Amino acid sequence: MLPAVVLCSSGGGRQAPVGVGGDIGMERPAESFATAERLICMLRDVSSCEIQLGTDGAISAVHVTALPGRSPKQIARDVEAILAAEEGVHLDHRKISIAQYGEEDSASVEALGRVAVGGLSLHQVNGGYEAEVLLHADPIQATGRASGPNTRYQTRRIVALATLDAISRLVEGAPPFSLGEMEEKELGGRKLLVVCVNHAEGRSENSLFGCSEIGYDPTRAVIFAVLDAVNRLLERLPPREAVEYEIGPAPLA
């Protein structure tokens, strides 16, 4: 077992407006934060939590101990979200410290796995189209968006770009994908959509091809063709860490 190392979350945390004690909604008795401590302890990889108050009743520090499975930044973000959503407290992220202990088991690192389609939505916006594509690879999901002109060819590209945008939100780091050409082909009396996705790796660029039968839903065929092109590669990429609590617009239903 390695000695504990205390890390403070930085970057990605929001700066709260200054109120009493430098934060909002902070003048409360210590026992009123017992629920928040319990919820924080329920976060993945978190072992314990202690919320300390200053003499003015404001939170002076939040100390968390955790296993090394998740990054301190991600845990700190979830702590912020719990305090905001459950307690109405907007805490300065610099008051959150994360102590991680133990040795991470490299064999436990998982790849993203198979990506499935969760939903598709098309909206008319200012004479054009906006597409939203929901993808999920348990236990995470992501919604990608793209917009463009309202034409048959461009609508397909918009859906393909929204699919690639959703993929970029599923994996750790931005995957170097770009959309190439799309063509309809006929084989055995059936119409197929063939999609080319370019993948940059170092100084080289590879073209990945996927296809899907157009069938009764041409727009969904675009999503399936894009996933057919990149799924094999995605199965080797690390997934983005799932957010236990997230404040923002609800994902596509």
C-alpha positions as CSV (number, residue, x, y, z in Angstrom):
1,M,0.0,0.0,0.0
2,L,1.4,3.4,-1.0
3,P,1.3,6.3,1.5
4,A,-1.6,8.7,1.1
5,V,-1.1,11.6,-1.2
6,V,-3.3,14.6,-0.9
7,L,-4.3,16.2,-4.1
8,C,-6.5,19.3,-4.6
9,S,-8.9,19.6,-7.5
10,S,-8.0,22.3,-10.0
11,G,-9.3,23.3,-13.3
12,G,-12.8,22.3,-14.3
13,G,-14.2,23.6,-11.0
14,R,-16.3,26.7,-11.1
15,Q,-15.6,29.8,-9.0
16,A,-18.6,30.5,-6.8
17,P,-19.9,34.0,-6.2
18,V,-18.6,35.4,-2.9
19,G,-21.0,35.4,0.0
20,V,-20.6,34.7,3.7
21,G,-17.3,33.0,4.2
22,G,-16.5,33.1,0.5
23,D,-19.3,30.7,-0.5
24,I,-23.1,30.7,-0.8
25,G,-25.4,29.2,1.7
26,M,-22.7,28.2,4.1
27,E,-23.9,29.5,7.6
28,R,-25.4,26.2,8.9
29,P,-24.8,24.0,11.9
30,A,-22.2,21.2,11.4
31,E,-24.8,18.4,11.9
32,S,-26.9,19.7,9.0
33,F,-24.1,18.5,6.6
34,A,-24.3,14.9,7.8
35,T,-26.5,14.0,4.8
36,A,-24.0,15.5,2.4
37,E,-21.2,13.6,4.0
38,R,-23.2,10.4,3.6
39,L,-24.0,11.0,-0.1
40,I,-20.3,11.9,-0.8
41,C,-19.3,8.6,0.8
42,M,-21.6,6.8,-1.6
43,L,-19.6,8.0,-4.6
44,R,-17.6,5.4,-6.5
45,D,-14.2,4.8,-4.9
46,V,-14.8,7.2,-2.0
47,S,-14.0,5.8,1.4
48,S,-14.7,8.6,3.8
49,C,-15.6,12.3,3.9
50,E,-15.4,15.0,6.6
51,I,-16.9,18.5,6.2
52,Q,-15.2,21.1,8.4
53,L,-16.7,24.4,9.4
54,G,-15.0,27.7,10.3
55,T,-15.9,29.8,13.3
56,D,-18.4,31.7,11.2
57,G,-20.3,28.6,10.4
58,A,-19.0,28.5,6.8
59,I,-17.5,25.4,5.2
60,S,-13.7,25.8,5.6
61,A,-12.7,22.4,4.0
62,V,-14.0,19.1,2.7
63,H,-11.6,16.2,3.2
64,V,-12.2,13.1,1.2
65,T,-10.3,9.8,1.1
66,A,-10.6,7.6,-1.9
67,L,-9.2,4.6,-3.8
68,P,-7.1,5.4,-6.9
69,G,-9.7,4.3,-9.4
70,R,-10.8,7.8,-10.4
71,S,-9.0,11.1,-10.8
72,P,-9.1,13.6,-8.0
73,K,-10.5,16.2,-10.4
74,Q,-13.5,14.0,-11.2
75,I,-14.2,13.2,-7.5
76,A,-14.0,16.9,-6.6
77,R,-16.4,17.7,-9.3
78,D,-18.9,15.2,-8.0
79,V,-18.5,16.5,-4.5
80,E,-19.3,20.0,-5.8
81,A,-22.3,18.7,-7.6
82,I,-23.7,16.9,-4.5
83,L,-23.3,20.0,-2.3
84,A,-25.1,22.1,-4.9
85,A,-27.9,19.7,-5.9
86,E,-28.6,18.3,-2.5
87,E,-27.7,21.1,0.0
88,G,-28.0,24.2,-2.1
89,V,-24.4,25.0,-1.4
90,H,-22.0,26.3,-4.0
91,L,-18.5,25.6,-2.8
92,D,-15.2,27.0,-4.0
93,H,-13.5,23.9,-5.5
94,R,-10.2,24.9,-3.8
95,K,-11.7,24.0,-0.4
96,I,-12.0,20.3,-1.5
97,S,-9.0,18.0,-0.9
98,I,-8.8,14.4,-2.1
99,A,-6.5,11.9,-0.5
100,Q,-6.0,8.8,-2.5
101,Y,-4.3,5.7,-1.1
102,G,-3.4,2.2,-2.3
103,E,-2.0,0.9,-5.6
104,E,-4.1,1.0,-8.7
105,D,-4.5,-2.4,-10.4
106,S,-3.7,-1.9,-14.1
107,A,-5.6,-5.1,-15.0
108,S,-8.8,-3.4,-13.8
109,V,-8.6,-0.7,-16.5
110,E,-11.4,-1.4,-18.9
111,A,-11.9,-0.4,-22.6
112,L,-15.0,1.4,-23.7
113,G,-16.7,-1.7,-25.1
114,R,-19.5,-1.9,-27.6
115,V,-21.4,1.3,-28.3
116,A,-25.2,1.3,-28.8
117,V,-27.6,3.8,-30.1
118,G,-29.9,5.3,-27.4
119,G,-31.8,7.9,-29.5
120,L,-32.0,10.3,-32.4
121,S,-33.6,13.7,-32.7
122,L,-33.8,16.1,-35.6
123,H,-35.0,19.8,-35.2
124,Q,-35.5,22.5,-37.7
125,V,-33.5,25.6,-36.6
126,N,-33.3,28.8,-38.6
127,G,-34.1,27.1,-41.9
128,G,-31.6,24.3,-41.3
129,Y,-31.4,21.1,-39.2
130,E,-29.9,20.3,-35.9
131,A,-29.3,16.6,-35.0
132,E,-28.9,15.1,-31.5
133,V,-27.6,11.5,-31.2
134,L,-27.5,9.7,-27.9
135,L,-25.0,6.8,-27.6
136,H,-24.3,4.7,-24.6
137,A,-21.7,2.2,-23.5
138,D,-22.6,1.1,-20.0
139,P,-22.3,2.7,-17.6
140,I,-21.8,6.0,-19.5
141,Q,-23.8,7.8,-22.2
142,A,-23.3,10.9,-24.2
143,T,-25.3,13.2,-26.6
144,G,-23.6,14.6,-29.7
145,R,-24.9,17.5,-31.6
146,A,-24.4,19.0,-35.1
147,S,-26.2,21.4,-37.4
148,G,-26.3,22.5,-41.0
149,P,-28.4,23.2,-44.1
150,N,-31.7,21.4,-44.8
151,T,-30.9,19.2,-47.8
152,R,-31.1,15.4,-48.1
153,Y,-27.3,15.0,-48.4
154,Q,-26.4,17.5,-45.7
155,T,-28.9,16.1,-43.3
156,R,-27.1,12.8,-43.5
157,R,-23.8,14.5,-42.9
158,I,-25.3,16.4,-39.9
159,V,-26.4,13.1,-38.3
160,A,-23.0,11.5,-39.0
161,L,-21.2,14.5,-37.4
162,A,-23.5,14.4,-34.4
163,T,-22.6,10.7,-34.0
164,L,-18.9,11.4,-34.1
165,D,-19.4,14.2,-31.6
166,A,-21.2,11.8,-29.2
167,I,-18.3,9.3,-29.7
168,S,-15.8,12.0,-28.7
169,R,-17.8,12.5,-25.4
170,L,-17.7,8.8,-24.6
171,V,-13.9,8.2,-24.6
172,E,-11.1,9.8,-22.6
173,G,-9.4,12.4,-24.8
174,A,-10.6,13.5,-28.2
175,P,-10.4,10.7,-30.7
176,P,-8.9,11.9,-34.0
177,F,-11.9,11.1,-36.2
178,S,-13.1,13.2,-39.1
179,L,-16.0,12.5,-41.5
180,G,-15.2,11.5,-45.1
181,E,-17.5,10.6,-47.9
182,M,-20.9,8.8,-47.8
183,E,-22.4,6.9,-50.7
184,E,-25.5,4.8,-51.4
185,K,-24.8,1.4,-52.9
186,E,-27.2,-1.3,-54.1
187,L,-26.4,-5.0,-53.5
188,G,-28.8,-7.9,-54.0
189,G,-31.7,-5.5,-54.5
190,R,-31.0,-3.8,-51.1
191,K,-29.8,-0.3,-50.6
192,L,-26.8,0.2,-48.4
193,L,-25.2,3.4,-47.0
194,V,-21.4,3.3,-46.9
195,V,-19.6,5.8,-44.7
196,C,-15.9,6.7,-44.6
197,V,-14.4,7.9,-41.3
198,N,-10.9,9.2,-41.3
199,H,-8.7,8.3,-38.3
200,A,-5.4,10.2,-37.7
201,E,-2.8,8.3,-35.7
202,G,0.6,10.0,-35.4
203,R,1.6,11.2,-38.8
204,S,-0.5,8.7,-40.7
205,E,-4.2,8.7,-41.5
206,N,-6.3,5.6,-42.0
207,S,-9.8,5.4,-43.7
208,L,-12.3,3.3,-41.8
209,F,-15.4,2.1,-43.7
210,G,-18.8,1.1,-42.3
211,C,-22.1,0.3,-43.9
212,S,-25.7,-0.2,-42.9
213,E,-28.8,-1.2,-44.8
214,I,-30.9,2.0,-45.3
215,G,-34.2,0.2,-44.8
216,Y,-37.2,2.2,-43.4
217,D,-35.1,4.7,-41.4
218,P,-32.4,6.4,-43.5
219,T,-31.2,8.7,-40.7
220,R,-30.6,5.9,-38.2
221,A,-28.8,4.0,-41.0
222,V,-26.2,6.9,-40.9
223,I,-25.6,6.3,-37.2
224,F,-25.2,2.5,-37.6
225,A,-22.8,3.0,-40.6
226,V,-20.6,5.4,-38.6
227,L,-20.5,3.0,-35.6
228,D,-19.8,0.1,-37.9
229,A,-16.7,2.0,-39.1
230,V,-15.3,2.9,-35.7
231,N,-16.7,0.3,-33.2
232,R,-13.7,-2.1,-33.5
233,L,-11.3,0.8,-32.7
234,L,-13.5,2.2,-29.9
235,E,-13.4,-1.2,-28.1
236,R,-9.7,-0.5,-27.4
237,L,-10.1,3.1,-26.1
238,P,-10.5,4.0,-22.4
239,P,-13.9,5.3,-21.5
240,R,-14.5,8.7,-20.1
241,E,-15.3,8.6,-16.4
242,A,-19.0,8.6,-15.6
243,V,-20.2,11.6,-13.7
244,E,-22.2,10.5,-10.6
245,Y,-24.0,13.9,-10.3
246,E,-24.1,16.4,-13.2
247,I,-25.9,19.8,-13.2
248,G,-27.0,20.8,-16.7
249,P,-29.5,20.1,-19.5
250,A,-31.0,16.6,-19.3
251,P,-29.7,14.2,-21.9
252,L,-31.8,13.2,-24.9
253,A,-34.6,10.9,-24.0
